[in-house]
Amino acid sequence: MRQIVLDTETTGLEPSEGHRIIEIGCVELVDRKLTGNNWHQYIQPDRDIDPGAVEVHGITNEFLADKPRFGDLVEDFIDYVRGAELVIHNAPFDVGFLDAELAHCGREERVADLCGVLDTLAMARRMHPGQKNSLDALCRRYEIDNSHRDLHGALLDAEILADVYLIMTGGQVALSLGGQTDGQGNAAPEAIRRLPADRPPLKVIHASDAEQAAHEARLAAIAEACGGPPLWTRNTDD
C-alpha cells in the first residue's frame, strides 16, 4: 500500500479569498515503511503573503520570488500522488487549497479523482475525544520529539506527521517472518510456513499474579496518559 503524508503552507487561510499554496511537502510510505522518496517544493504564489501567515511559517515574498509556479509543477505533482492514499492532518484545509490550485491552472482533476484521503485530525478526535489533537499535542501524547520545530514547514510537518500516524495506527499491520508481503502489508502466501495438522497441542502458560498486576498497572498508566481507558478494555456493547 502506497501512502503519501502531505502538508502545505499557504499565503493565508481561505482559497476562496484568493490565497495560494507556497510550499508542499510529501513523505512516501510503502507498506507502512518510509522510503525516502519524498517530494518538496516552494511555490511562487503571485500574491503577497499575509503577515500572520509569515509569523507561522516564516516564508517571505522575497524568498519565493524566484520559485516556480504551481502550474510549472502540476504534472510532476500529479504523477507523484496519483493512486496513493494521502495522509493529512486537517485534510479539508489542504485538499481545499490543492483543488483550488488545480482549478487555477486549468486542470479538471481534483484530489478526490487522483487519491484517497485519510484525515489524521478526524482520526485523533475519535481516538482522543475532548482532548487537544493538534500535531504538537499529538507529539506530546506519543512522546515524539519535535523540539526542532520552531516554525511550521510543510516537509518537516509531513515528516513529523508520518511518525505520529504510524504510532496512532499501531505499528506494523501484519506479521511476516520472512519479510515478504503481497503489496498490501500482508504476509505473502509463499512466506508462510504451515505447521502439520497432527502436531502436539501447544502448552498454555497462564500469567502469574505478579504478571497480572503488572499488566493492570500498565493499563492504568495508559488510561492516565490518554485520558480514558484503552479501547480494548471498554464494553463492546457501549
Secondary structure, DSSP 8 states (H G I E B T S, - for coil): -EEEEEEEEESSS-GGGT--EEEEEEEEEETTEE-S--EEEE---SS---HHHHHHH---HHHHTTS--HHHHHHHHHHHHTTSEEEETTHHHHHHHHHHHHHHTT----HHHH-EEEEHHHHHHHHSTTS--SHHHHHHHTT---TT-SS--HHHHHHHHHHHHHHHTTS-SS--TT--B-SSSSB-GGG-----TTS---------HHHHHHHHHHHHHHHHHHTS--GGGS-TT-
